[in-house]
């Protein structure tokens, strides 16, 4: 059990990569803090983790666009488990449209959830980790936080922001023992694509399981190593 008694906070834990990563963390012995906006999804997952892995899981409904709620999430984690070892920022939202069709409201939502939400969670978790002199923050800018494609202007803006934020945080926090990992997944078959109108081949995308396995890989490196940045794409979807 590679994460025995490690405390892992997962935002966006209700579905997708966040949900599957929480399952793998629990399998490896971690204590979980599950955060998303939908409490029912979190409670279902927490019951599953208890039944199948006998894993401690704290359910904490949280909107990552509200800094006060994110701060409370980290405070509750420390109050309950005493520390934060891993933060996985998996909360996200996306719209893929030509810039002329992308609404101001859609752009603002992506900046608020993807960029500002990652900043809030990373900042408040890092404050705890720096005091501990240890911790690991895993961010998911995806391939569109490293390369652009047609109709990705707003989404790429939010995800490039996550990439820049993460690389600068690495410089800020390396002397405090805090590691940062950037995972650039390309084409993961999640509910993200349910409302996307552009034509895609979901059967050729990465599975959620494959993405979560890379999250776990980054979280279980030897203590003197850090998987700083990883790009994983289907051969047919390379950018």
KEGUFI-620633 format. One record per residue (C-alpha): residue number from 0; residue in one letter; x, y, z negated. Coordinates in Angstrom, 2 decimals. Layout:
<rs>
<NUM; a; <X; Y; Z>>,
...
</rs>
This chain:
<rs>
<0; x; <0.00; 0.00; 0.00>>,
<1; x; <2.05; 2.87; 1.37>>,
<2; x; <0.02; 5.70; -0.21>>,
<3; x; <-0.66; 4.16; -3.61>>,
<4; x; <-1.99; 6.85; -5.99>>,
<5; x; <-1.25; 9.65; -3.52>>,
<6; x; <-3.95; 12.33; -3.53>>,
<7; x; <-5.18; 13.18; -0.03>>,
<8; x; <-7.57; 16.01; 0.85>>,
<9; x; <-9.33; 15.55; 4.20>>,
<10; x; <-11.35; 18.36; 5.76>>,
<11; x; <-13.74; 17.34; 8.50>>,
<12; x; <-14.01; 13.98; 6.76>>,
<13; x; <-17.61; 13.37; 7.80>>,
<14; x; <-16.83; 12.14; 11.29>>,
<15; x; <-14.20; 11.59; 13.96>>,
<16; x; <-10.48; 11.59; 13.22>>,
<17; x; <-11.02; 12.87; 9.68>>,
<18; x; <-13.37; 10.03; 8.79>>,
<19; x; <-11.20; 7.29; 10.29>>,
<20; x; <-8.03; 8.72; 8.73>>,
<21; x; <-9.73; 8.73; 5.32>>,
<22; x; <-10.49; 5.03; 5.78>>,
<23; x; <-6.84; 4.27; 6.56>>,
<24; x; <-5.61; 6.42; 3.66>>,
<25; x; <-7.94; 4.51; 1.31>>,
<26; x; <-6.73; 1.19; 2.68>>,
<27; x; <-3.19; 2.25; 1.77>>,
<28; x; <-4.15; 3.12; -1.82>>,
<29; x; <-4.71; 6.87; -1.69>>,
<30; x; <-7.14; 8.81; -3.85>>,
<31; x; <-9.40; 10.74; -1.51>>,
<32; x; <-11.03; 14.15; -1.58>>,
<33; x; <-13.60; 14.27; 1.21>>,
<34; x; <-14.70; 17.66; 2.50>>,
<35; x; <-17.10; 18.76; 5.25>>,
<36; x; <-20.32; 20.70; 5.56>>,
<37; x; <-22.59; 17.62; 5.58>>,
<38; x; <-22.86; 16.05; 2.13>>,
<39; x; <-24.79; 12.98; 3.29>>,
<40; x; <-21.98; 11.95; 5.66>>,
<41; x; <-19.43; 12.34; 2.87>>,
<42; x; <-21.46; 10.31; 0.40>>,
<43; x; <-21.88; 7.49; 2.93>>,
<44; x; <-18.14; 7.44; 3.52>>,
<45; x; <-17.31; 7.59; -0.20>>,
<46; x; <-19.53; 4.56; -0.85>>,
<47; x; <-17.84; 2.66; 1.95>>,
<48; x; <-14.37; 3.46; 0.59>>,
<49; x; <-15.41; 2.29; -2.86>>,
<50; x; <-17.03; -0.90; -1.59>>,
<51; x; <-14.27; -1.95; 0.80>>,
<52; x; <-11.11; -0.49; -0.75>>,
<53; x; <-12.04; 0.22; -4.39>>,
<54; x; <-10.84; 3.75; -3.64>>,
<55; x; <-11.44; 6.82; -5.78>>,
<56; x; <-13.14; 9.45; -3.62>>,
<57; x; <-14.33; 12.90; -4.63>>,
<58; x; <-17.08; 14.32; -2.41>>,
<59; x; <-16.89; 18.09; -2.03>>,
<60; x; <-19.18; 19.80; 0.52>>,
<61; x; <-17.22; 22.71; 1.94>>,
<62; x; <-17.43; 25.18; 4.82>>,
<63; x; <-13.82; 25.80; 5.86>>,
<64; x; <-14.75; 29.22; 7.27>>,
<65; x; <-15.38; 30.45; 3.72>>,
<66; x; <-12.12; 31.01; 1.86>>,
<67; x; <-13.80; 30.92; -1.55>>,
<68; x; <-15.17; 27.42; -0.87>>,
<69; x; <-11.80; 26.17; 0.37>>,
<70; x; <-10.04; 27.58; -2.68>>,
<71; x; <-12.61; 25.88; -4.90>>,
<72; x; <-11.97; 22.61; -3.04>>,
<73; x; <-8.28; 22.70; -3.90>>,
<74; x; <-8.95; 23.76; -7.49>>,
<75; x; <-11.41; 20.87; -7.95>>,
<76; x; <-8.87; 18.46; -6.50>>,
<77; x; <-6.22; 19.51; -9.00>>,
<78; x; <-8.77; 19.49; -11.83>>,
<79; x; <-9.79; 15.91; -10.93>>,
<80; x; <-6.53; 14.28; -9.85>>,
<81; x; <-3.81; 16.64; -11.09>>,
<82; x; <-2.07; 17.24; -7.78>>,
<83; x; <-2.33; 17.36; -3.97>>,
<84; x; <0.04; 15.16; -1.97>>,
<85; x; <-1.53; 15.25; 1.50>>,
<86; x; <-3.79; 17.68; 3.30>>,
<87; x; <-5.29; 16.62; 6.63>>,
<88; x; <-6.94; 19.52; 8.43>>,
<89; x; <-9.40; 17.65; 10.64>>,
<90; x; <-12.31; 20.11; 10.67>>,
<91; x; <-12.80; 21.54; 14.14>>,
<92; x; <-15.21; 22.79; 16.75>>,
<93; x; <-14.87; 23.38; 20.46>>,
<94; x; <-16.47; 24.85; 23.57>>,
<95; x; <-14.91; 24.32; 27.01>>,
<96; x; <-16.25; 26.96; 29.39>>,
<97; x; <-14.88; 29.48; 31.86>>,
<98; x; <-13.95; 32.68; 30.05>>,
<99; x; <-16.74; 34.53; 31.87>>,
<100; x; <-19.31; 32.12; 30.40>>,
<101; x; <-17.85; 31.73; 26.91>>,
<102; x; <-19.89; 33.79; 24.45>>,
<103; x; <-18.38; 36.05; 21.83>>,
<104; x; <-20.16; 33.98; 19.18>>,
<105; x; <-18.62; 30.73; 20.47>>,
<106; x; <-15.15; 32.28; 20.56>>,
<107; x; <-15.54; 33.63; 17.03>>,
<108; x; <-16.71; 30.24; 15.76>>,
<109; x; <-13.64; 28.47; 17.17>>,
<110; x; <-11.30; 31.04; 15.63>>,
<111; x; <-13.14; 30.83; 12.31>>,
<112; x; <-13.21; 27.02; 12.06>>,
<113; x; <-10.10; 25.92; 13.89>>,
<114; x; <-7.62; 28.67; 13.03>>,
<115; x; <-8.87; 30.46; 9.94>>,
<116; x; <-10.14; 27.21; 8.38>>,
<117; x; <-6.73; 25.62; 8.86>>,
<118; x; <-5.07; 28.70; 7.37>>,
<119; x; <-7.31; 28.75; 4.30>>,
<120; x; <-6.86; 25.05; 3.53>>,
<121; x; <-3.13; 25.11; 4.23>>,
<122; x; <-2.55; 28.23; 2.14>>,
<123; x; <-4.40; 27.03; -0.95>>,
<124; x; <-2.99; 23.50; -0.73>>,
<125; x; <0.53; 24.85; -0.16>>,
<126; x; <0.31; 26.94; -3.32>>,
<127; x; <-0.23; 23.72; -5.27>>,
<128; x; <2.37; 21.75; -3.34>>,
<129; x; <5.05; 24.42; -3.73>>,
<130; x; <4.67; 24.25; -7.51>>,
<131; x; <4.98; 20.45; -7.33>>,
<132; x; <7.97; 20.75; -5.00>>,
<133; x; <6.34; 18.15; -2.75>>,
<134; x; <3.46; 17.74; -0.34>>,
<135; x; <2.53; 17.12; 3.28>>,
<136; x; <0.18; 19.12; 5.51>>,
<137; x; <-1.00; 17.44; 8.72>>,
<138; x; <-2.59; 19.64; 11.37>>,
<139; x; <-4.36; 18.65; 14.59>>,
<140; x; <-3.90; 21.34; 17.24>>,
<141; x; <-4.38; 18.71; 19.94>>,
<142; x; <-2.85; 18.89; 23.39>>,
<143; x; <-4.73; 22.13; 24.08>>,
<144; x; <-2.65; 23.72; 21.33>>,
<145; x; <0.42; 22.96; 23.45>>,
<146; x; <-0.81; 23.16; 27.04>>,
<147; x; <-3.83; 24.77; 28.66>>,
<148; x; <-6.32; 23.59; 31.23>>,
<149; x; <-9.25; 25.03; 33.10>>,
<150; x; <-12.09; 26.23; 30.83>>,
<151; x; <-9.97; 26.06; 27.65>>,
<152; x; <-9.30; 29.77; 27.06>>,
<153; x; <-11.10; 30.18; 23.76>>,
<154; x; <-10.35; 26.70; 22.45>>,
<155; x; <-6.68; 26.93; 23.38>>,
<156; x; <-6.47; 30.35; 21.73>>,
<157; x; <-7.64; 28.86; 18.44>>,
<158; x; <-5.42; 25.79; 18.73>>,
<159; x; <-2.29; 27.64; 19.87>>,
<160; x; <-2.87; 29.70; 16.74>>,
<161; x; <-2.77; 26.51; 14.66>>,
<162; x; <0.52; 25.55; 16.34>>,
<163; x; <2.11; 28.93; 15.63>>,
<164; x; <0.77; 28.98; 12.08>>,
<165; x; <2.13; 25.51; 11.39>>,
<166; x; <5.60; 26.20; 12.78>>,
<167; x; <5.90; 29.39; 10.75>>,
<168; x; <4.63; 27.63; 7.61>>,
<169; x; <7.38; 25.05; 8.08>>,
<170; x; <9.94; 27.81; 7.72>>,
<171; x; <8.17; 29.28; 4.69>>,
<172; x; <7.78; 26.00; 2.82>>,
<173; x; <10.72; 23.76; 3.66>>,
<174; x; <12.68; 24.82; 0.57>>,
<175; x; <9.65; 23.95; -1.56>>,
<176; x; <9.60; 20.33; -0.42>>,
<177; x; <6.44; 20.78; 1.67>>,
<178; x; <6.36; 18.97; 5.02>>,
<179; x; <4.29; 20.04; 8.03>>,
<180; x; <3.21; 17.73; 10.87>>,
<181; x; <1.68; 18.80; 14.18>>,
<182; x; <-0.27; 16.15; 16.10>>,
<183; x; <-1.04; 16.96; 19.73>>,
<184; x; <-3.61; 14.36; 20.78>>,
<185; x; <-4.97; 14.52; 24.30>>,
<186; x; <-8.46; 13.33; 25.06>>,
<187; x; <-9.77; 11.59; 21.93>>,
<188; x; <-13.22; 10.03; 22.33>>,
<189; x; <-15.14; 11.73; 19.52>>,
<190; x; <-18.47; 13.53; 19.21>>,
<191; x; <-16.59; 16.67; 20.35>>,
<192; x; <-17.44; 15.62; 23.90>>,
<193; x; <-21.16; 15.07; 23.33>>,
<194; x; <-22.04; 18.68; 24.19>>,
<195; x; <-19.24; 19.34; 26.69>>,
<196; x; <-20.65; 19.72; 30.20>>,
<197; x; <-17.42; 19.27; 32.16>>,
<198; x; <-16.91; 15.85; 33.74>>,
<199; x; <-14.58; 13.60; 31.71>>,
<200; x; <-13.75; 9.89; 31.54>>,
<201; x; <-14.30; 9.07; 27.89>>,
<202; x; <-13.55; 5.39; 28.40>>,
<203; x; <-9.95; 6.31; 29.28>>,
<204; x; <-9.41; 8.58; 26.26>>,
<205; x; <-7.63; 7.72; 23.03>>,
<206; x; <-9.88; 6.04; 20.50>>,
<207; x; <-10.46; 7.58; 17.10>>,
<208; x; <-8.71; 4.56; 15.59>>,
<209; x; <-5.59; 5.18; 17.68>>,
<210; x; <-5.48; 8.83; 16.64>>,
<211; x; <-5.99; 7.95; 12.97>>,
<212; x; <-3.17; 5.44; 13.12>>,
<213; x; <-0.83; 8.27; 14.19>>,
<214; x; <-2.10; 10.37; 11.27>>,
<215; x; <-1.27; 7.50; 8.95>>,
<216; x; <2.13; 7.05; 10.59>>,
<217; x; <2.99; 10.68; 9.92>>,
<218; x; <1.79; 10.40; 6.31>>,
<219; x; <3.84; 7.30; 5.55>>,
<220; x; <7.31; 8.27; 6.73>>,
<221; x; <10.17; 7.74; 4.25>>,
<222; x; <10.45; 10.59; 1.76>>,
<223; x; <13.60; 12.00; 3.37>>,
<224; x; <12.00; 12.16; 6.84>>,
<225; x; <9.20; 14.18; 8.43>>,
<226; x; <7.41; 13.51; 11.68>>,
<227; x; <7.37; 17.14; 12.75>>,
<228; x; <5.52; 16.99; 16.04>>,
<229; x; <3.96; 14.24; 18.13>>,
<230; x; <2.26; 14.24; 21.54>>,
<231; x; <0.02; 11.28; 22.37>>,
<232; x; <-2.10; 11.26; 25.53>>,
<233; x; <-3.75; 8.70; 27.75>>,
<234; x; <-1.61; 8.15; 30.84>>,
<235; x; <-4.51; 9.38; 32.99>>,
<236; x; <-5.00; 12.62; 30.99>>,
<237; x; <-1.49; 14.07; 30.83>>,
<238; x; <-1.09; 17.85; 30.80>>,
</rs>
